[in-house]
Amino acid sequence: MARIFALLVLVAAVTGAAAAERFPILQPDQMNADQKKLLEALLAGPRGGGNGSPEAVQKMLRGGPFNAWLRSPDLGNRLQNVGEYIRYRTSLPPRLNEFAILITAREWTSQYEWYAHYPLAMKAGLDAKVAAELALGKRPSAMRDDEAAVYEFCTKLHRTRNVDDATFDRALALFGEQGVVDLIGVSGYYTAVSMTLNVAQVIPPEGAPLPLK
């Protein structure tokens, strides 16, 4: 029994180490010119707040998809530019934009994405009960009309790869053509983020519980 236990511990340790090393954290002195340029762009933009301190650099590298995207810096730069629009310039109100992000995180069971955006959704005014039911995979029971329109649109888009006329017309009436396209954009961009986070096995910091089952 002791040997079996020891073997299980060894397997778990090796598996954990392998998972942690899928994309080892790149440090600035390990980066090529294109990678440094991407990091500088991230730190100079609204995500980094113009803060290039060592603490800000490590925070940027250890959270989100950016450490993985540094492996393809041209792609990473194009994606982060899209992400900057989606996060900071979208026509959707922050409450609805963050709700759409949480819906995407739930569809992909993207632990870090939920961990990072849940407090932003709360700050933007999303009801905690709505988020709690969504986290359980349920249709939230007390959504506002605009939240219900976002939920139906995004959920159908993720699950059926399309939306029906009624769902489209409802979103169009509430958000206009730009809002509908921005809703597609936030769903698509954060799908790419979720894919990256899941493949890279980025999880919340040590000590933080996994928010999604």
N, C-alpha and C positions, 0 to 999 in steps of 0.2 A: 504493500500500500504506500509506504514511504517513497519507494522508487517511482511509482506512478505519479504521486503528487509532485515529486521533484521534476519529473519529465513534463508535466503539465505547466509548471512554473516556467521551465526553460522555454517551452513552445510559446507561451504567452509573452515572455520577454523578447524572444526573437521576432514574433509577429508584431509586437508593439514597436520595436526598433525599426522594423522594415516599414511600418506604416508611417512612422515619424520621419523617415528619410526619403519618402517618395520625391519630394522637392526640398532638399535641405535649404535652410534659410541662407540666402546669398547676402554677404556683407559687402559694403561699398568697395572695399579693396579687392574683392573677387570679381567685380563686375567689369564688363567691357564698356566701351564708350557709349554704345546704344543703350545698354542697360542703365548706365548712370544717367543718361539723358531722360529716360522714362522715369526713374526715381525722382529726379529733380523736378520734372513736370508734375508728378503726383504731390510732392511736398509744396510746390509753389501754388497749386490750385486750392479750391475750397476744401478739399478733403484734408490737406495738410496745413491749411491756414497760413502758408508762407513760413512755416516753422521748420527749419532744417537742423534742429538740435539732434544730438545722438538719440535722445529718448523718442523724438518724433519719428526718426528713421526706423528705429526698432519696432515701434508701434505699427508703422506702415507695413513693414516686412512680415510681421508676425500675425497680422490679421487680414482677413479678406483674400481676394484672389491674386493680389499683386505680386507676391513672391513667385507664384507659378507663372504669371504672365511675363515676368522678366525673362523667362526662357525663350520667349518669342517677342522681343521688345517692340517690333514694328506693329504686330498684332495687338500687343498690350496697350500701346499708345492709342491706337485707333479705338479700341474698346473703352479705355478710360475716358476718352473724349465723349463717346456716346453716353457713358455713365455719368459724366459731369452734367450733361443736359438732363438726363433722366432724373437725377437727384436734385438739381438746383435750378433748373430752368423750365421744367415741364409746365404745361398749361393746367395740369391737374392740381387741385389743392393738396397740400402735404398729407392731410389725413387720409385721403383716398389713394394717393401715390404710395404711402407706406402700407396701407391695407393691401394694395395689389402686390407689393413686395412680400408681405407675409403670406399671402395666398400662394405665391410662387414657391416660397420657402417650404410651406406645408406640402405642396404637391411633390416636391423633390426631397422631402425630409432633409433639408439642408440645415443642419444644426447651427452652424456659425452664422448663416444668413439670418435665421430667426433671432439668435442671441444678439446680433448687432442691431437689428432693425426694430425689435420689440420696443425698446425704450424710446426710439425715435417716433414710433407710431403712437405711444402713450403721450409723448410731448406734443404731438400734432393733434391730439384730441380724440383718437380712437378709443372707444369704450373697452376697458379691460375684459369685460365679460364676452365681448365679441371676439377678442383675440383668444381668450381661453377656450371657447367652444371651437374656434377654428383650429387651434393647436391639437384638439382631440379628434380632428377630422370630421367635425360636424358642421352642418350649415348653421351659422350663428342665428339665434332666434330673435334678437332685438336690434337688427340693423336699421339705420336710417334708410330712406328711399335711395339716396345716391350710393350708399354703401352696398345695398342689395343689388343695384345695377352693376356695380363693379364686381361684386362676387359672382353674379351669374355670368357676366361677360368673360371674366378671367378663368373661372372654373371650366366653363364650356370650351374655351379656347385651348386650355391645357389638356383637357380630357378627350375632346372630340376633334381637335385640330381645326375647329371652325366655330362660328356662332350662327344661330338661326336668325331669321329676319326680325322677329319680335325682340330678341335680345339686342341686336344691332340698333334697331330703331329706338329702343329705350335709352341706350347709351348715347346715341346721337342727339336725342332730344335734351338730355341733361348736360352733355359735355361738348357738343358740337363736333365738327369733323376733325379739328385738331386734337380735341380731347380723346376721341376714339383712336386716332393714330398713336397718340401718346400712351394710351392704355395698352395698345398692342406692343409699343416700344418697351414699356416697363416690364411687361410680361416676358418679352423676348430677351432683353438684356439680362434680367435677373435669372432667367433660365440658364444663360451662358455662365453667369456667376455661380449658380448652384451646381452646374456640371463641374466647373473648375474646383469648387470647394469640396465636392464629394469625391472627385478623382484624386485630388491632392490630400484628402483626408484632413482638412482643416476643421478643427473642433473648437468649442469655447475654451478659454484659458483654464489651466489646471485649477480644480476646486469649484468651478462653475458647473452645475448639473446640465445634462443634455436636456433641452427644453421640449423636444419632440419625441414621441414614441414611434 
